[in-house]
Every structure is written in C-alpha cells, then in structure tokens.
Amino acid sequence: MLTKRKKANALKETQLHDKDTGSAAAQAAILTRRIEEVTNHLKTHKKDNSSRRGLIQLVADRRSHLKYLEKNQPEVHKKVTKKLGLRA
C-alpha cells in the first residue's frame, strides 16, 4: 500500500505547483509508485491473480495519462518519463 509519505515524495518530483495532485503528470507519478509496490508484492506472491489484474489496470491507467501528456504537452511528457525512469 502506498503510504502518505511515499505518495508525497512521488508528487514532489512532478508537481506543476504546490497543490497539484490531479494533473496527468502527478497521476502518472503516483501510479508508477503503486505499480512498483504491486510488482514487488507479486515477486513474492506469484499466484496472486487478483493483484496481477490490478497491476494490469494500473499500467493501462498510467499509459492513458502518459499518452494524454504526449499529445497535449510533449515537453512535460519528456520531463515526466525521464524523472520516472520510463522509456519514451
């Protein structure tokens, strides 16, 4: 589970302003941290298919946010993918 501290750290990297929690960049950062946590969980619990399904949904959601950024704000998309360690 994503703690408040981890979520705040993920938001600090990509926030557009101090109270930004809903922009596509901020949401992609939060989703990336959640994906990392679920991936680590699945490394130890290989047969947890409900978590695997949730992981697939998280990845699809993050992909949607990044696709929106790529289309509407390409410079922000480059920054976000670089900061999150995703390939562009």
C-alpha positions, 0 to 999 in steps of 0.5 A: 500500500502506498503510504502518505509519505511515499505518495508525497515524495512521488508528487514532489518530483512532478508537481506543476505547483504546490497543490497539484495532485490531479494533473496527468503528470502527478497521476502518472507519478503516483501510479508508477509508485503503486505499480512498483509496490504491486510488482514487488508484492507479486515477486513474492506472491506469484499466484496472486491473480487478483493483484496481477489484474490490478497491476494490469489496470494500473499500467493501462491507467498510467499509459492513458495519462502518459499518452494524454501528456504526449499529445497535449504537452510533449515537453512535460511528457519528456520531463515526466518519463525521464524523472520516472525512469520510463522509456519514451 
